[in-house]
Amino acid sequence: MAVTTKRDHLTKGETITATTKETAVPTLADARIHIDRFQAMIRNTDATELPTTKSAVHAAITQPWSNGQMVAQITKLKLVKRQMYGRAKLERLIGAP
């Protein structure tokens, strides 16, 4: 059972286990509350509860664009370059002499 799973998606047994663990370790209950609130902000693209000092997270939640595609293209380009120059061999990747 993951802490990030919503309570209404847990089985009865998982809910009992989670409750028992959170009772034994109160910081887990606090963590679950924060995770639930953050997930709600992400799902609803609502950054109103986020402190203003967290502008990067605020922008990530509210803005429609992402740099994920660019990062994927750069990673692919680096892989191709390593293959071209023979540096993608298994021995080099694992650090063998």
SULSUL-V754631 format. One record per backbone hydrogen bond with DSSP energy under -0.5 kcal/mol. CO is the residue of the C=O (numbers start at 1). NH is the residue of the N-H. If there is no record, write none. Layout:
CO & NH
CO & NH
This chain:
2 & 5
6 & 9
7 & 10
11 & 15
12 & 16
13 & 17
14 & 18
15 & 19
16 & 20
17 & 21
18 & 22
19 & 23
20 & 24
21 & 25
25 & 28
25 & 29
26 & 30
27 & 31
28 & 32
29 & 33
30 & 34
31 & 35
32 & 36
33 & 37
34 & 38
35 & 39
36 & 40
37 & 41
38 & 42
39 & 43
40 & 44
41 & 45
41 & 46
42 & 45
45 & 47
47 & 50
51 & 54
54 & 58
55 & 59
56 & 60
57 & 61
58 & 62
59 & 63
67 & 71
68 & 72
69 & 73
70 & 74
71 & 75
72 & 76
73 & 77
74 & 78
75 & 79
76 & 80
77 & 81
78 & 82
79 & 83
80 & 84
81 & 85
82 & 87
82 & 88
83 & 86
86 & 89
89 & 92
89 & 93
90 & 94
91 & 95
91 & 96
